[in-house]
Amino acid sequence: MKKHTLNKQQFEDDQQLIELFMDVLWMEQGLSRHTLSAYQTDLKGLARWAATDGNGSSLKHLQKSHLQAYLAHRHQNGIKARSTARMLSTLRRFYQYLIRENQLTSDPSALLESPKLGRSLPKTLSEREVEALLAAPDVDDPLGLRDRAMLELIYATGLRVSELVELDLHGINLQRGVVRVIGKGNKERLVPMGEEALSWIGSYLKFSRADLLNTSLSDKLFVTRRGGGMTRQTFWYMVKRYAKLSGISLTLSPHVLRHAFATHLLNHGADLRVVQMLLGHSDLSTTQIYTHIAKERLKELHAQHHPRG
């Protein structure tokens, strides 16, 4: 089997081009750090392949046939269809940027077909499981009180995890009972918190936050004992720990409480467009997946409780 060597100079040149593209995406479209990181990973993977298996080609000189070969290479290595669909989205953004900057005249990714994606329903929790999860933290401890406030807020508002940990003190209005969120695409939305979450946030601010900060200063709403803001990874570790304590066997996803928020609203009769606004979805079709979860739940209830179910 022929062994390929990396064209280091070409790879470094492509790295610089990718970094410039990331800066443009961040400044012009306000994408989240998580999304930018995913795009960067996709392009760096292609650049490394192009500088080795792609015969030392640069990203600017790749043709449709090269991209097809790379996608086939990914498929052979077990990359799933959903990741390939994201990769194609990344490529189209990247090559459209190069065309706009007059570095290319045509888009080699334009005619590539996206893989067919089956509708995958997000895993969610029952209302009883959510209650158990929310009750798991020890609220007599400053960290436990912070954790309870975070869990109550994310379930009450349906925030993305990244939106939750990025909240600052100015984003919470206790008088009006709303939270101001900067979501995807730098879009702002106001989301009501509800009395329960509002009460726990108030208790956290009054009894816990200053204790955690000690003498440190931070604008972040949710802080650690080190005086800094929470991270997505820290929050997710926390959720998994409380899920285990509360006896939840479901393997949780990072957005499980966001999914529960949407599903439970629809189960209790909320309008789909209201849920769309609260979640910050730009397209109603993105929200409609939760109607399928709600229907499945109704089928389960019918089967359990109807005499002929």
Secondary structure, DSSP 8 states (H G I E B T S, - for coil): -------HHHHHHHHHHHHHHHHHHHHHH---HHHHHHHHHHHHHHHHHHTTTTTT--GGG--HHHHHHHHHHHHHTT--HHHHHHHHHHHHHHHHHHHHTTS-SS-TTTT---------------HHHHHHHHT-S-TTSHHHHHHHHHHHHHHHH---HHHHHH-BGGGEETTTTEEEEE-GGG-EEEEE--HHHHHHHHHHHHHTHHHHHTT----BSSB-TTSSB--HHHHHHHHHHHHHHTT--S---TTHHHHHHHHHHHHTT--HHHHHHHHT-SSHHHHTHHHHHHHHHHHHHHHHHSTT-
